[in-house]
Amino acid sequence: MLALLATATARDALRSLRVSNPQLFVLVSTWIAEVRSDPAGPRAGRAFRLDDGTTARLLTFHDMVAGRDLAIIWILDEESGDPAMRIVTVQHV
């Protein structure tokens, strides 16, 4: 299983989601656990290439409470030697 890393902004957004929409938070948490177990699997989201050559992945959920989509962008971070899922951003769009 991949380690889990997140930017401070992403962690804050997830904490806020846990308060504002606990049901969606559980869904997102389950998704994160599944991706950590199988990062190339069907739950990994849409892949796109960043300017620096890194492949990022995007997944969206509809937040019924906020009335907008929640976008999560993550990358496979291998800089520390051990691969990790790094959540770069979590934001409503």
C-alpha positions, -999 to +999 in steps of 0.1 A: +000+000+000+013+035-009+020+059+019-003+089+020+010+125+018-010+157+013-003+194+010-014+215+039-041+230+018-054+196+008-054+185+044-073+216+055-099+210+027-104+174+037-109+185+074-135+210+062-152+184+041-154+161+071-174+188+090-195+201+061-204+168+044-195+137+065-211+113+040-190+126+011-159+126+034-164+088+040-168+083+002-136+102-005-117+084+023-128+050+009-117+061-026-083+072-012-078+038+005-086+020-027-062+041-048-034+036-022-040-002-026-041-001-065-028+032-078-032+022-115-066+006-109-100+017-121-105+042-092-073+062-100-091+089-120-082+107-152-045+111-160-029+142-174+007+153-179+020+184-161+046+207-176+074+191-156+065+157-171+048+144-139+016+125-144-012+139-122-046+123-117-080+140-113-112+126-098-144+145-091-173+139-068-205+159-066-210+176-033-248+177-028-244+199+003-223+225-014-241+221-047-208+219-067-182+193-077-152+185-055-120+180-075-091+160-061-057+160-078-030+136-068+004+124-080+025+094-074+054+108-054+086+088-056+111+114-045+115+100-010+125+066-023+092+050-012+063+056-035+035+076-020+001+090-030+005+128-027-028+147-027-020+180-043-053+198-041-089+193-029-112+220-039-148+228-050-151+238-086 
